Every structure is written in C-alpha cells, then in structure tokens.
Amino acid sequence: MMFFLPVATFYICYWYVFVEKTNPDAWAGGAAVIVANLVLAHYVVTAFAEDDDEVSDKDNDQYGPRTGVFKQRTD
C-alpha cells in the first residue's frame, strides 16, 4: 500500500483531476505525498491499537530477565 497508493494517486490526479492546472505534476505530487502520509499515519495508529501480550506475574522470567522495579535483590 505504501508504494501502490501514492503512485496510483499521482497518475490518477495527473491525468484526470488536475488536467486544467498550469503545473499538474506539482499538484499530483502533492496529492501523492498526502496519500503517503495518510498510509503511514494509518500504520502508526494500527500499531498502537494492537493489544499487548499478557504477562503473568508467576512466570515472568520466561520473557526475559527482570529489570528496574521488577528486579528482586539477592544481597
């Protein structure tokens, strides 16, 4: 989607939408940049919307060593 949508938007806008403008390539390029940013924003939103893995307190060491406040002192 990151490749296809901006390229398709550029050519659709260049040949059909901004035909009567003085610089249709600049307008179509701007539209392609906007579409690329929308695709990227959608990716970021869906990445943050994913559920986190549930970590149980009993067997926390299977996910890696405990650090910070979760680390138990042995001295």
ROFI-258449 format. One record per atom (N, C-alpha, C, O): atom name; x, y, z; chain. Coordinates in steps of 0.05 Angstrom, whole numbers, plus 5000, padded with zeros to 4 digits. Example, Ala and Ser with C-alpha at 12.3 -4.5 7.8 and 13.67 -1.06 7.14 Angstrom:
<atoms>
(atom "N" (5264 4886 5156) "A")
(atom "CA" (5246 4910 5156) "A")
(atom "C" (5264 4934 5156) "A")
(atom "O" (5285 4934 5169) "A")
(atom "N" (5257 4955 5142) "A")
(atom "CA" (5273 4979 5143) "A")
(atom "C" (5258 5001 5157) "A")
(atom "O" (5268 5023 5161) "A")
</atoms>
This chain:
<atoms>
(atom "N" (5016 4976 5000) "A")
(atom "CA" (5000 5000 5000) "A")
(atom "C" (5017 5025 5000) "A")
(atom "O" (5010 5046 4988) "A")
(atom "N" (5040 5024 5013) "A")
(atom "CA" (5058 5047 5015) "A")
(atom "C" (5069 5054 4988) "A")
(atom "O" (5076 5077 4983) "A")
(atom "N" (5072 5035 4970) "A")
(atom "CA" (5082 5041 4943) "A")
(atom "C" (5059 5046 4924) "A")
(atom "O" (5060 5065 4909) "A")
(atom "N" (5039 5028 4924) "A")
(atom "CA" (5018 5029 4903) "A")
(atom "C" (5000 5054 4905) "A")
(atom "O" (4995 5067 4885) "A")
(atom "N" (4991 5060 4929) "A")
(atom "CA" (4971 5082 4932) "A")
(atom "C" (4983 5109 4924) "A")
(atom "O" (4970 5124 4909) "A")
(atom "N" (5007 5117 4933) "A")
(atom "CA" (5017 5143 4924) "A")
(atom "C" (5022 5144 4894) "A")
(atom "O" (5017 5165 4881) "A")
(atom "N" (5033 5123 4883) "A")
(atom "CA" (5038 5123 4854) "A")
(atom "C" (5012 5124 4838) "A")
(atom "O" (5010 5139 4819) "A")
(atom "N" (4993 5108 4846) "A")
(atom "CA" (4966 5109 4833) "A")
(atom "C" (4953 5136 4836) "A")
(atom "O" (4941 5146 4817) "A")
(atom "N" (4955 5148 4860) "A")
(atom "CA" (4944 5174 4864) "A")
(atom "C" (4957 5195 4846) "A")
(atom "O" (4944 5213 4835) "A")
(atom "N" (4984 5193 4843) "A")
(atom "CA" (4998 5212 4826) "A")
(atom "C" (4987 5211 4797) "A")
(atom "O" (4981 5231 4786) "A")
(atom "N" (4986 5187 4786) "A")
(atom "CA" (4978 5185 4758) "A")
(atom "C" (4948 5191 4754) "A")
(atom "O" (4941 5202 4734) "A")
(atom "N" (4932 5183 4773) "A")
(atom "CA" (4903 5190 4770) "A")
(atom "C" (4899 5220 4772) "A")
(atom "O" (4884 5231 4756) "A")
(atom "N" (4912 5232 4791) "A")
(atom "CA" (4910 5261 4793) "A")
(atom "C" (4923 5276 4770) "A")
(atom "O" (4912 5297 4761) "A")
(atom "N" (4944 5265 4759) "A")
(atom "CA" (4958 5278 4737) "A")
(atom "C" (4942 5277 4712) "A")
(atom "O" (4940 5298 4698) "A")
(atom "N" (4930 5255 4706) "A")
(atom "CA" (4916 5251 4680) "A")
(atom "C" (4886 5259 4681) "A")
(atom "O" (4874 5265 4661) "A")
(atom "N" (4873 5258 4705) "A")
(atom "CA" (4845 5263 4706) "A")
(atom "C" (4836 5286 4724) "A")
(atom "O" (4816 5300 4717) "A")
(atom "N" (4849 5291 4746) "A")
(atom "CA" (4839 5311 4765) "A")
(atom "C" (4851 5338 4760) "A")
(atom "O" (4835 5358 4759) "A")
(atom "N" (4877 5340 4757) "A")
(atom "CA" (4890 5367 4754) "A")
(atom "C" (4898 5372 4725) "A")
(atom "O" (4920 5384 4721) "A")
(atom "N" (4883 5365 4706) "A")
(atom "CA" (4890 5369 4678) "A")
(atom "C" (4890 5398 4671) "A")
(atom "O" (4908 5407 4655) "A")
(atom "N" (4872 5414 4681) "A")
(atom "CA" (4870 5442 4674) "A")
(atom "C" (4888 5461 4690) "A")
(atom "O" (4888 5485 4684) "A")
(atom "N" (4902 5451 4709) "A")
(atom "CA" (4921 5467 4724) "A")
(atom "C" (4946 5473 4707) "A")
(atom "O" (4951 5459 4688) "A")
(atom "N" (4961 5494 4715) "A")
(atom "CA" (4985 5501 4700) "A")
(atom "C" (5007 5482 4705) "A")
(atom "O" (5022 5476 4686) "A")
(atom "N" (5010 5471 4729) "A")
(atom "CA" (5030 5451 4735) "A")
(atom "C" (5017 5426 4747) "A")
(atom "O" (5017 5423 4771) "A")
(atom "N" (5006 5409 4730) "A")
(atom "CA" (4991 5386 4742) "A")
(atom "C" (5010 5366 4756) "A")
(atom "O" (5001 5352 4773) "A")
(atom "N" (5035 5366 4748) "A")
(atom "CA" (5054 5347 4761) "A")
(atom "C" (5059 5355 4790) "A")
(atom "O" (5063 5338 4807) "A")
(atom "N" (5060 5381 4795) "A")
(atom "CA" (5065 5390 4823) "A")
(atom "C" (5040 5385 4840) "A")
(atom "O" (5043 5376 4863) "A")
(atom "N" (5017 5389 4830) "A")
(atom "CA" (4992 5384 4845) "A")
(atom "C" (4989 5354 4849) "A")
(atom "O" (4981 5345 4871) "A")
(atom "N" (4995 5338 4829) "A")
(atom "CA" (4992 5309 4832) "A")
(atom "C" (5013 5298 4852) "A")
(atom "O" (5008 5280 4867) "A")
(atom "N" (5037 5310 4851) "A")
(atom "CA" (5058 5302 4871) "A")
(atom "C" (5050 5309 4899) "A")
(atom "O" (5055 5293 4917) "A")
(atom "N" (5037 5332 4903) "A")
(atom "CA" (5027 5339 4929) "A")
(atom "C" (5006 5320 4939) "A")
(atom "O" (5005 5313 4962) "A")
(atom "N" (4988 5312 4921) "A")
(atom "CA" (4968 5293 4928) "A")
(atom "C" (4980 5266 4935) "A")
(atom "O" (4971 5253 4954) "A")
(atom "N" (5001 5258 4921) "A")
(atom "CA" (5014 5232 4927) "A")
(atom "C" (5028 5234 4954) "A")
(atom "O" (5028 5214 4969) "A")
(atom "N" (5040 5256 4961) "A")
(atom "CA" (5052 5260 4987) "A")
(atom "C" (5032 5258 5009) "A")
(atom "O" (5037 5245 5030) "A")
(atom "N" (5009 5270 5005) "A")
(atom "CA" (4987 5269 5025) "A")
(atom "C" (4978 5240 5029) "A")
(atom "O" (4974 5232 5052) "A")
(atom "N" (4975 5225 5007) "A")
(atom "CA" (4966 5197 5010) "A")
(atom "C" (4987 5181 5023) "A")
(atom "O" (4980 5163 5039) "A")
(atom "N" (5012 5185 5018) "A")
(atom "CA" (5034 5170 5031) "A")
(atom "C" (5034 5176 5061) "A")
(atom "O" (5038 5157 5077) "A")
(atom "N" (5029 5201 5069) "A")
(atom "CA" (5028 5207 5097) "A")
(atom "C" (5003 5195 5110) "A")
(atom "O" (5005 5187 5134) "A")
(atom "N" (4981 5193 5096) "A")
(atom "CA" (4957 5180 5107) "A")
(atom "C" (4962 5150 5112) "A")
(atom "O" (4953 5139 5132) "A")
(atom "N" (4975 5138 5093) "A")
(atom "CA" (4982 5109 5096) "A")
(atom "C" (5000 5105 5120) "A")
(atom "O" (4996 5086 5135) "A")
(atom "N" (5020 5122 5123) "A")
(atom "CA" (5038 5120 5145) "A")
(atom "C" (5024 5125 5172) "A")
(atom "O" (5029 5111 5191) "A")
(atom "N" (5007 5144 5173) "A")
(atom "CA" (4991 5150 5197) "A")
(atom "C" (4973 5127 5204) "A")
(atom "O" (4970 5120 5228) "A")
(atom "N" (4961 5114 5184) "A")
(atom "CA" (4944 5091 5189) "A")
(atom "C" (4961 5068 5201) "A")
(atom "O" (4952 5054 5219) "A")
(atom "N" (4985 5064 5191) "A")
(atom "CA" (5002 5043 5201) "A")
(atom "C" (5009 5049 5231) "A")
(atom "O" (5009 5030 5247) "A")
(atom "N" (5015 5073 5237) "A")
(atom "CA" (5023 5080 5265) "A")
(atom "C" (4999 5076 5284) "A")
(atom "O" (5002 5066 5306) "A")
(atom "N" (4975 5085 5275) "A")
(atom "CA" (4951 5082 5292) "A")
(atom "C" (4945 5053 5297) "A")
(atom "O" (4939 5045 5319) "A")
(atom "N" (4946 5036 5276) "A")
(atom "CA" (4941 5008 5280) "A")
(atom "C" (4962 4994 5296) "A")
(atom "O" (4956 4975 5311) "A")
(atom "N" (4987 5003 5295) "A")
(atom "CA" (5008 4991 5311) "A")
(atom "C" (5004 4997 5340) "A")
(atom "O" (5008 4980 5357) "A")
(atom "N" (4995 5021 5347) "A")
(atom "CA" (4990 5028 5375) "A")
(atom "C" (4963 5016 5385) "A")
(atom "O" (4960 5013 5409) "A")
(atom "N" (4945 5009 5367) "A")
(atom "CA" (4919 4998 5375) "A")
(atom "C" (4921 4968 5381) "A")
(atom "O" (4902 4957 5392) "A")
(atom "N" (4943 4955 5374) "A")
(atom "CA" (4945 4926 5379) "A")
(atom "C" (4946 4921 5409) "A")
(atom "O" (4957 4937 5424) "A")
(atom "N" (4935 4898 5417) "A")
(atom "CA" (4936 4890 5445) "A")
(atom "C" (4964 4882 5453) "A")
(atom "O" (4978 4870 5437) "A")
(atom "N" (4971 4888 5478) "A")
(atom "CA" (4997 4879 5488) "A")
(atom "C" (4994 4850 5497) "A")
(atom "O" (4973 4841 5504) "A")
(atom "N" (5017 4836 5496) "A")
(atom "CA" (5017 4808 5505) "A")
(atom "C" (5013 4808 5535) "A")
(atom "O" (5024 4824 5550) "A")
(atom "N" (4996 4789 5544) "A")
(atom "CA" (4991 4786 5573) "A")
(atom "C" (5015 4773 5585) "A")
(atom "O" (5025 4752 5576) "A")
(atom "N" (5025 4785 5607) "A")
(atom "CA" (5048 4774 5621) "A")
(atom "C" (5039 4767 5649) "A")
(atom "O" (5029 4784 5664) "A")
(atom "N" (5041 4741 5656) "A")
(atom "CA" (5032 4733 5682) "A")
(atom "C" (5054 4739 5702) "A")
(atom "O" (5078 4739 5696) "A")
(atom "N" (5046 4744 5727) "A")
(atom "CA" (5065 4750 5748) "A")
(atom "C" (5080 4725 5758) "A")
(atom "O" (5102 4727 5769) "A")
(atom "N" (5068 4702 5754) "A")
(atom "CA" (5080 4677 5764) "A")
(atom "C" (5105 4669 5749) "A")
(atom "O" (5125 4662 5761) "A")
(atom "N" (5104 4671 5722) "A")
(atom "CA" (5125 4660 5706) "A")
(atom "C" (5136 4683 5688) "A")
(atom "O" (5138 4680 5664) "A")
(atom "N" (5144 4704 5701) "A")
(atom "CA" (5153 4728 5686) "A")
(atom "C" (5180 4724 5674) "A")
(atom "O" (5187 4738 5655) "A")
(atom "N" (5196 4706 5685) "A")
(atom "CA" (5224 4703 5675) "A")
(atom "C" (5226 4690 5648) "A")
(atom "O" (5247 4691 5635) "A")
(atom "N" (5204 4678 5638) "A")
(atom "CA" (5206 4665 5612) "A")
(atom "C" (5207 4686 5590) "A")
(atom "O" (5215 4680 5567) "A")
(atom "N" (5200 4711 5595) "A")
(atom "CA" (5200 4732 5575) "A")
(atom "C" (5226 4748 5576) "A")
(atom "O" (5230 4765 5559) "A")
(atom "N" (5244 4741 5594) "A")
(atom "CA" (5270 4755 5596) "A")
(atom "C" (5276 4762 5625) "A")
(atom "O" (5259 4758 5642) "A")
(atom "N" (5299 4772 5630) "A")
(atom "CA" (5307 4778 5658) "A")
(atom "C" (5291 4802 5668) "A")
(atom "O" (5283 4820 5653) "A")
(atom "N" (5286 4802 5694) "A")
(atom "CA" (5271 4825 5706) "A")
(atom "C" (5290 4848 5709) "A")
(atom "O" (5314 4845 5716) "A")
(atom "N" (5280 4872 5703) "A")
(atom "CA" (5297 4896 5705) "A")
(atom "C" (5281 4917 5719) "A")
(atom "O" (5257 4916 5722) "A")
(atom "N" (5295 4938 5728) "A")
(atom "CA" (5282 4961 5741) "A")
(atom "C" (5269 4953 5767) "A")
(atom "O" (5280 4940 5784) "A")
(atom "N" (5244 4963 5770) "A")
(atom "CA" (5229 4958 5795) "A")
(atom "C" (5221 4929 5798) "A")
(atom "O" (5214 4921 5820) "A")
(atom "N" (5221 4914 5777) "A")
(atom "CA" (5212 4886 5778) "A")
(atom "C" (5234 4867 5786) "A")
(atom "O" (5229 4843 5792) "A")
(atom "N" (5259 4877 5786) "A")
(atom "CA" (5282 4860 5793) "A")
(atom "C" (5283 4856 5824) "A")
(atom "O" (5278 4874 5839) "A")
(atom "N" (5288 4831 5832) "A")
(atom "CA" (5289 4825 5860) "A")
(atom "C" (5319 4825 5868) "A")
(atom "O" (5336 4813 5855) "A")
(atom "N" (5324 4837 5891) "A")
(atom "CA" (5351 4839 5901) "A")
(atom "C" (5359 4812 5913) "A")
(atom "O" (5342 4800 5927) "A")
(atom "N" (5384 4804 5910) "A")
(atom "CA" (5393 4779 5921) "A")
(atom "C" (5414 4783 5943) "A")
(atom "O" (5425 4763 5953) "A")
(atom "N" (5420 4807 5950) "A")
(atom "CA" (5440 4811 5970) "A")
(atom "C" (5429 4814 5998) "A")
(atom "O" (5444 4817 6018) "A")
</atoms>
